[in-house]
Amino acid sequence: MPTLAELAYEHTDLESDAVNHLGALVSEWGMLADFCFADMLLYLPIDEDSWLIAAQVRAATGQTLYHQDYVNTWASDSEKVLLARCYSSGEISQGEIFVQAIGGPANMLTIPVRYDGKTIAVLSREWVTDNARRAGQLESTYAEIFGKLAEMVSQGLFPFEGRVADASVAPRVGDGAIVLDAQTRVRYASPNAVSALHRVGVSTNAIGQTLAELGVAESAARNAYERKEPVIEEIEQTAEVTLLTRSIPLLVERGDAVDVIGGVLLLRDVSELRRRDRLLLTKDATIREIHHRVKNNLQTISSLLRLQARRLESAEAKEAVAESVRRIRTIALVHETLSREPGEDIAFIEIVRPLLRLVEEGLQSADRPVQFAVKGDGGRMPATVATPLSVVILELLQNAVDHGFPEGSAGGSVVVTLSHDDDALYVRVLNNGIGLNPNFDFSSATGLGLSIVRTLVTTELAGTIAMRAGSKSDGDATGIAGMTDGQGTVVDLRVPITN
């Protein structure tokens, strides 16, 4: 279905400011429909005898007359008469139309939409009168408010200009409405509004009292009156009760001046929502604190192992303990990052960068100068994937240094590239050291590091892994100059990511 802006630009000569005015009207007119208990349609004049329906809204407070969407369809003959009369006169008028959908007559109130001193469209309220039912006080009051808002539309005062807050987050008419006079004195309060006032401790009759006397949303209403535009405000009445309010001034044009003649205060009790928000914040803070403590505990274990390694005499035992320390510190890195992140998802690049620094500290030496780099971005992933994958990358980096650049070699480069799509993360670890033995079979490798990698990738991560000798094109793709075919090793990982 085309948007209002698309229809306006395609069929009319309206400038962008006028189209934006219509867009602002449509973003607000759900409130108008709720106040008038009827369907509303926006008609654009195309030529002398053609009117296009550019937008449609149904009331949340009453039954709809139209079960079908009529956007991007043309006005009927009976509608054209009323639309043309309203457009030419610039006055609100009412008449009767024939509605094919119900096979009978209906009422149509036409409202000129004025912008920059001229009528640019016509807004309609369309409904069927129920003569057997008498309107109650709520319906009569809402109809009066709708009439004032309709006058504002015809005078170009609605929708509001300026810093208008997002109406999509505001209370709706059905949540509770309080009608105010020019001194913020309560003239009427809907049953839902009365219930909301009771929940915040206002049990007396609110009619005739000002908001200041009631102790409810006085500042929001005053700001709306002074600025002559709606104000959305969330008010914590008590430690347990929170009200979301929207104060809407009712304006009238008198000569060159615009006066405030009253207002409408919409309010909704959002206490339960805010209580849940606080619980989520508390839970999030607790989870981050747990990650922080796990990181501290892992660092303590790492320190104890390093102390133990100093008492060992066997070089092989010292190296085994050092490898264990690096694995523990890798897992600690994940928990440290999670302790700073909201939620359980983590930006993987924030783990890989410190992981490379960790490997540099532990494996680089003057006897084999190795440079480490990371390219690309792995996106965000859950901690259940990030933790084992970090250990896998550590083992691959350590394997690249140990086998690609033995002690006394000229050193070289190790590059980790990350990429991802909607389904998987792709990791490549490339080095330009000693080439992979042509007879090497990864599936039958017995080394501890590669056994850990194989188990974590294929079992825990449900991914795939492949190892092969490097090539000149691999070096060119990752920025390693001078790499030849058969030099170095390339390890490719694919890890499925489930959102």
C-alpha positions in Angstrom: 0.0 0.0 0.0 1.5 3.4 -1.0 2.2 5.9 1.8 0.5 9.3 2.1 3.7 11.1 1.0 4.0 8.8 -2.1 0.4 9.5 -3.1 0.7 13.2 -2.5 3.9 13.5 -4.6 2.5 11.3 -7.4 -1.0 12.9 -7.7 -0.7 16.5 -6.5 1.6 19.6 -6.7 1.9 20.0 -3.0 5.3 21.1 -1.7 7.2 19.1 0.8 6.3 21.3 3.7 2.6 20.9 3.0 3.0 17.1 2.6 4.9 17.0 5.9 2.0 18.9 7.5 -0.4 16.2 6.3 2.0 13.5 7.6 2.0 15.2 11.0 -1.8 15.2 10.9 -2.0 11.5 10.1 0.5 10.7 12.9 -1.9 12.5 15.4 -5.3 11.7 14.1 -5.8 8.5 16.0 -6.7 10.8 18.9 -9.2 12.6 16.8 -10.9 9.3 15.7 -11.1 8.2 19.4 -12.7 11.4 20.4 -15.4 11.2 17.7 -15.9 7.4 17.9 -15.8 7.2 14.1 -13.8 6.4 11.0 -11.8 9.2 9.5 -10.4 9.6 6.0 -8.1 12.1 4.3 -9.0 13.2 0.8 -6.6 14.9 -1.6 -8.0 17.1 -4.4 -6.6 15.9 -7.7 -8.6 18.0 -10.2 -11.9 19.7 -10.3 -13.9 16.5 -10.1 -11.5 13.9 -8.6 -10.6 13.2 -4.9 -8.2 10.6 -3.8 -8.3 8.8 -0.4 -4.8 9.1 0.9 -5.1 7.9 4.5 -7.6 6.2 6.7 -7.9 5.6 10.5 -10.4 3.7 12.7 -11.4 4.7 16.2 -10.3 2.5 19.1 -13.3 3.7 21.1 -16.1 2.6 18.7 -17.2 0.3 15.9 -15.9 0.9 12.4 -18.0 1.8 9.4 -15.5 0.5 6.9 -14.0 -3.0 7.3 -12.1 -2.5 4.0 -9.2 -0.2 3.5 -9.9 2.5 1.0 -6.5 4.1 0.7 -5.5 4.9 -2.9 -9.1 4.7 -4.1 -11.4 7.5 -5.4 -14.2 9.3 -3.7 -17.8 8.5 -4.7 -20.1 10.9 -6.4 -22.0 11.7 -3.2 -18.8 12.3 -1.4 -17.5 14.6 -4.1 -20.3 17.1 -3.5 -19.5 17.5 0.2 -15.7 17.5 -0.4 -15.9 20.2 -3.1 -18.2 22.4 -0.9 -15.8 22.2 2.1 -12.8 22.8 -0.1 -14.2 25.9 -1.8 -15.7 27.4 1.3 -12.9 26.6 3.8 -15.6 25.8 6.4 -16.6 22.7 8.3 -19.8 21.2 6.9 -21.9 18.1 7.2 -24.1 16.1 4.9 -25.2 12.6 3.9 -23.5 10.2 1.6 -24.3 6.8 0.2 -21.9 4.0 1.4 -21.7 1.0 -0.9 -20.2 -1.1 1.9 -23.3 -0.9 4.0 -25.8 -0.4 1.2 -27.2 2.7 2.7 -26.7 6.3 3.9 -24.1 7.6 6.4 -23.2 10.9 7.8 -20.1 12.7 6.6 -18.5 15.7 8.4 -15.9 17.5 6.2 -13.1 19.5 7.8 -10.7 21.7 5.7 -7.1 21.0 6.4 -5.4 24.4 6.3 -1.7 25.0 5.9 0.0 28.3 5.2 -3.3 30.1 4.8 -4.9 27.8 2.3 -6.8 24.5 2.2 -4.6 21.6 1.0 -6.9 18.6 1.8 -10.1 17.6 3.4 -10.5 15.5 6.5 -13.7 13.6 7.0 -15.5 11.9 9.8 -17.9 9.2 8.6 -20.5 7.4 10.7 -24.0 6.1 11.0 -26.3 7.6 13.6 -28.0 5.2 16.1 -31.3 7.0 16.8 -32.3 4.4 19.3 -29.4 5.2 21.6 -28.9 8.4 23.5 -25.4 9.8 23.9 -24.0 9.7 27.5 -21.9 12.4 29.2 -18.6 10.8 28.0 -19.7 10.8 24.4 -21.1 14.3 24.6 -17.9 15.6 26.2 -15.7 13.8 23.7 -17.7 15.1 20.8 -17.2 18.7 22.2 -13.5 18.1 22.3 -13.5 16.7 18.8 -15.3 19.8 17.6 -12.6 22.1 19.0 -9.8 20.0 17.5 -11.6 20.0 14.2 -11.8 23.8 14.4 -8.0 23.8 15.1 -7.5 21.7 11.9 -9.5 24.1 9.8 -7.5 27.1 11.2 -4.2 25.5 10.7 -3.5 25.1 14.4 -3.5 21.3 14.4 -1.2 19.4 14.1 1.1 21.4 16.3 4.3 22.9 15.1 7.5 22.9 17.1 8.9 20.4 19.5 6.0 18.0 19.4 6.8 14.8 21.3 6.3 11.3 19.7 2.6 10.6 20.0 3.2 6.9 19.5 4.5 6.5 23.1 1.8 8.7 24.6 -1.5 7.6 26.3 -4.5 7.2 24.1 -8.0 8.6 24.7 -9.3 5.2 26.0 -6.6 5.1 28.7 -8.2 8.1 30.5 -9.0 11.7 29.6 -9.4 14.8 31.8 -10.9 17.9 30.2 -9.5 21.2 31.5 -10.4 24.8 31.3 -8.0 27.7 30.6 -6.9 27.7 34.3 -6.2 23.9 34.3 -9.4 23.4 36.3 -11.0 20.0 35.8 -14.3 20.1 33.8 -14.7 16.4 33.2 -12.8 13.2 34.0 -13.5 9.9 32.1 -14.1 6.8 34.2 -10.7 5.4 33.4 -9.1 8.7 34.4 -11.0 8.7 37.7 -9.6 5.1 38.3 -6.1 6.3 37.6 -6.5 9.3 40.0 -7.8 6.9 42.7 -4.6 4.7 42.2 -2.5 7.8 42.9 -4.5 8.7 46.0 -6.9 11.3 44.7 -10.2 10.0 46.0 -12.2 13.3 46.1 -14.3 14.6 43.3 -11.9 16.2 40.9 -14.5 18.3 39.1 -14.0 22.0 39.7 -10.5 21.6 41.2 -7.2 22.6 39.5 -4.5 20.1 38.8 -2.3 21.9 41.4 -5.0 21.3 44.0 -5.2 17.6 43.0 -1.4 17.3 42.9 -1.4 15.7 39.4 0.5 16.8 36.3 0.2 20.5 37.0 3.7 21.3 35.5 3.0 19.3 32.3 -0.3 21.1 31.7 1.2 24.5 32.4 4.1 23.9 30.0 1.7 22.8 27.3 -0.4 26.0 27.8 2.7 28.2 27.8 4.3 26.6 24.7 1.0 26.0 23.0 2.0 22.5 22.1 1.6 19.0 23.6 3.8 17.9 26.5 4.5 14.3 27.4 5.6 13.7 30.9 6.1 10.7 33.2 5.3 11.4 36.8 6.2 9.2 39.8 3.4 10.1 42.1 4.6 7.7 44.7 7.3 5.0 45.0 4.8 2.5 43.6 2.7 4.5 41.2 3.9 6.1 37.9 1.6 8.0 35.5 2.4 8.7 31.9 0.6 11.9 30.8 0.1 13.9 27.7 -1.2 17.5 28.0 -2.8 18.9 24.8 -3.8 22.6 24.7 -6.9 23.6 22.9 -6.3 26.7 20.8 -8.4 29.2 19.0 -7.4 31.9 16.6 -8.6 35.4 17.4 -7.4 37.9 14.9 -3.6 37.8 14.9 -3.4 36.0 18.3 -3.8 32.4 19.3 -5.3 31.9 22.7 -5.5 28.8 24.9 -9.2 28.1 25.8 -8.6 24.8 27.6 -6.8 21.5 27.3 -7.0 17.7 27.5 -4.9 15.6 29.8 -4.5 12.0 28.7 -3.1 9.7 31.3 -2.2 6.1 31.7 -1.0 4.2 34.8 2.4 2.6 33.8 3.3 1.5 37.3 3.5 -2.2 36.3 5.6 -1.4 33.2 8.1 0.6 35.2 8.2 -2.0 37.9 9.2 -4.6 35.3 11.7 -2.1 33.8 13.3 -1.8 37.3 13.4 -5.6 37.7 15.1 -5.9 34.3 17.7 -3.3 35.2 18.3 -5.0 38.5 18.6 -8.4 36.7 20.9 -6.9 34.1 23.1 -5.4 36.8 23.2 -8.6 38.7 24.3 -10.6 35.6 27.0 -8.1 34.8 28.2 -8.3 38.4 28.3 -12.1 38.1 30.4 -11.9 35.0 32.7 -9.4 36.7 33.2 -11.8 39.7 33.8 -14.8 37.4 36.4 -12.8 35.6 38.1 -12.0 38.9 38.0 -15.6 40.0 39.5 -16.8 36.7 42.3 -14.1 37.0 43.0 -15.4 40.6 43.3 -19.0 39.3 45.6 -17.7 36.5 47.8 -16.0 39.1 48.0 -19.1 41.2 49.0 -21.2 38.2 51.7 -18.7 37.4 53.0 -19.0 40.9 53.0 -22.7 40.7 54.9 -22.6 37.4 57.7 -20.7 39.1 58.3 -23.7 41.3 58.5 -26.1 38.5 61.8 -27.2 37.0 60.7 -29.1 33.9 60.5 -26.8 30.8 57.7 -29.0 29.4 55.6 -28.6 32.6 56.2 -24.9 32.6 55.0 -24.6 29.0 51.9 -26.7 29.8 51.0 -24.5 32.7 51.6 -21.4 30.5 49.2 -22.7 27.9 46.6 -23.4 30.6 47.0 -19.8 31.9 46.4 -18.4 28.4 43.3 -20.5 28.0 41.9 -19.3 31.4 42.7 -15.7 30.6 40.9 -16.0 27.3 37.7 -17.1 29.0 38.3 -14.3 31.5 38.4 -11.9 28.6 34.9 -12.9 27.5 33.5 -12.4 31.0 35.2 -9.1 31.3 33.6 -7.9 28.1 30.2 -9.2 29.2 30.5 -7.4 32.5 30.5 -4.1 30.5 27.8 -5.0 28.0 24.0 -4.8 28.5 22.4 -8.1 27.8 24.0 -11.5 27.0 25.1 -10.6 23.4 28.6 -9.4 22.8 30.5 -7.6 20.0 33.0 -10.3 19.0 35.6 -7.9 17.8 35.8 -6.6 21.4 37.1 -10.0 22.4 39.4 -10.7 19.4 41.5 -7.5 19.8 42.5 -8.1 23.4 43.0 -11.8 22.6 45.6 -10.8 20.0 47.4 -8.7 22.6 47.3 -11.6 25.0 49.0 -13.9 22.5 51.6 -11.2 21.7 52.5 -10.9 25.3 52.8 -14.7 25.8 54.3 -15.9 22.5 56.2 -13.1 20.8 59.9 -12.9 21.4 63.0 -11.3 19.9 63.9 -14.8 18.5 60.7 -14.9 16.4 59.1 -11.4 15.9 55.5 -12.1 14.8 53.0 -9.3 14.0 49.3 -9.9 14.7 46.4 -8.2 13.1 42.6 -8.5 12.9 40.4 -7.4 9.9 36.7 -7.3 9.6 33.9 -7.4 12.2 32.3 -10.5 13.5 29.1 -8.8 14.6 27.3 -9.6 17.9 26.8 -13.1 19.3 25.7 -14.8 22.5 28.2 -15.6 25.2 27.5 -19.3 24.6 29.2 -19.0 21.2 31.8 -16.3 22.1 33.4 -18.3 24.9 34.3 -21.5 23.1 35.1 -19.6 19.8 37.6 -17.4 21.7 39.4 -20.5 23.0 39.4 -21.9 19.4 41.0 -18.7 18.0 43.6 -18.7 20.9 44.6 -22.3 20.0 44.9 -21.5 16.3 47.0 -18.5 17.0 49.3 -20.4 19.3 49.5 -23.2 16.8 50.4 -20.7 14.0 53.2 -19.3 16.1 54.6 -22.7 17.3 54.5 -24.4 13.9 54.8 -21.5 11.5 57.5 -19.6 13.2 59.8 -21.8 15.2 62.5 -20.3 17.5 65.2 -18.6 15.5 63.0 -18.0 12.4 62.7 -14.6 10.8 59.2 -14.2 12.1 56.2 -13.0 10.0 52.6 -12.1 10.2 49.4 -13.7 11.6 46.1 -12.2 10.4 42.6 -13.0 11.7 39.8 -12.0 9.4 36.2 -11.9 10.5 33.0 -11.7 8.5 29.4 -12.7 9.0 26.0 -12.9 7.4 22.5 -13.6 8.8 23.3 -17.3 9.3 26.9 -17.7 10.3 30.2 -16.2 11.4 33.3 -16.8 9.2 36.8 -16.8 10.7 40.0 -17.1 8.8 43.4 -17.4 10.6 46.3 -17.0 8.1 50.1 -17.0 8.6 53.0 -16.6 6.2 55.3 -18.9 8.1 56.4 -22.5 7.3 53.9 -24.1 4.9 51.5 -26.9 5.9 52.8 -30.4 5.3 51.0 -31.8 2.2 50.4 -35.1 4.1 48.8 -33.3 7.1 45.3 -34.6 8.0 43.4 -32.3 10.4 40.8 -35.0 11.3 43.5 -37.3 12.6 45.7 -34.7 14.4 46.6 -35.8 17.9 48.1 -32.6 19.4 46.2 -31.2 22.4 45.6 -27.7 20.8 44.1 -29.0 17.6 42.1 -31.7 19.5 40.6 -28.9 21.5 39.8 -26.9 18.4 38.3 -29.9 16.6 36.1 -30.8 19.6 34.9 -27.3 20.3 34.1 -26.4 16.6 32.4 -29.6 15.5 30.7 -30.6 18.8 30.0 -27.5 20.9 29.7 -24.9 18.1 28.2 -27.2 15.4 30.5 -25.6 12.9 33.1 -26.7 10.3 36.8 -26.2 10.0 39.4 -26.7 7.2 43.1 -26.3 7.1 45.3 -25.9 4.0 48.5 -24.4 2.7 48.5 -20.7 1.9 48.8 -19.0 -1.4 49.8 -15.7 -3.0 46.1 -14.7 -3.4 45.5 -15.3 0.3 48.4 -13.0 1.1 47.1 -10.3 -1.3 43.6 -10.6 0.2 44.8 -10.0 3.7 47.6 -7.5 3.1 50.5 -9.8 3.6 53.0 -8.8 0.9 55.4 -11.3 -0.8 53.5 -14.4 0.2 54.0 -17.3 -2.3 52.0 -20.4 -3.1 52.5 -23.1 -0.6 53.7 -20.7 2.1 52.0 -20.5 5.5 48.8 -22.0 6.7 45.1 -21.0 6.2 42.4 -22.1 8.7 38.8 -21.5 7.8 36.0 -21.7 10.3 32.3 -21.5 9.8 30.1 -21.2 12.9 26.3 -21.0 12.7 24.8 -18.1 14.7 21.2 -18.6 15.9 19.5 -15.3 16.9 
